[in-house]
Amino acid sequence: MLAPTIVSDPNVMMGKPVVAGTRITVELILEELAAGTSVSELIAGHPALTPDAISAALKFAAGALRADTVYPAPRQSA
């Protein structure tokens, strides 16, 4: 079986990066994980996802952040 890939198609989810063959965006995966949703809960809620697909989404996001453009995060008050 081929490893899941992240694709972007202007006809799917307005071109946002998604897990190939699904309408599940990398953005959704990141938001859910950041909110404390476990991988198993994420898969239960989105049966088309696999642990490999979630890993592919995280690798894609990490690569996107390695881009030459830096976006400073706003400072948070202590």
C-alpha positions in Angstrom: 0.0 0.0 0.0 1.3 3.5 -0.8 1.8 5.9 2.0 -0.9 8.6 2.2 -0.1 11.8 0.5 -1.2 15.4 1.0 -2.6 17.0 -2.2 -4.1 20.4 -3.1 -6.8 20.7 -5.8 -8.7 23.9 -6.4 -11.9 21.8 -6.8 -11.6 20.2 -3.4 -12.0 22.2 -0.2 -11.1 25.4 -2.0 -7.6 24.1 -2.7 -6.6 23.6 0.9 -4.2 20.7 1.4 -6.1 17.5 2.1 -5.3 13.8 2.7 -5.5 12.4 -0.8 -8.8 10.8 -1.6 -10.6 12.6 1.2 -11.9 16.0 2.0 -10.1 16.0 5.3 -7.8 19.1 5.5 -4.4 19.3 7.1 -5.8 22.3 8.9 -8.6 20.2 10.5 -6.1 17.5 11.6 -3.8 20.1 13.2 -6.7 21.9 14.9 -8.1 18.7 16.3 -4.7 17.5 17.6 -4.0 21.0 19.1 -7.3 20.9 20.9 -6.3 17.7 22.6 -8.1 15.2 20.4 -6.1 11.9 20.4 -5.1 10.2 17.2 -7.5 7.3 18.0 -10.4 9.8 18.6 -9.6 11.6 15.4 -9.6 8.3 13.4 -12.9 7.3 15.1 -14.5 10.6 14.1 -13.0 10.4 10.5 -12.8 6.8 9.5 -11.0 7.6 6.2 -8.0 8.7 8.3 -5.2 6.4 9.3 -2.2 6.9 11.6 -0.1 7.2 8.4 -2.4 9.9 7.0 -2.1 11.9 10.2 1.7 11.5 10.1 1.7 12.7 6.5 -0.3 15.8 7.5 2.1 16.6 10.3 5.1 16.2 8.0 3.4 18.4 5.4 2.8 21.1 8.0 6.4 20.9 9.3 7.6 21.3 5.7 5.4 24.3 5.1 6.8 26.0 8.2 10.3 25.5 6.8 9.5 27.8 3.9 11.7 30.9 3.5 9.0 33.2 4.6 8.8 33.8 8.4 5.5 34.8 10.0 6.2 36.2 13.5 3.7 35.0 16.1 2.0 37.6 18.2 3.5 38.0 21.7 1.3 36.7 24.4 0.9 38.4 27.7 2.2 36.6 30.8 
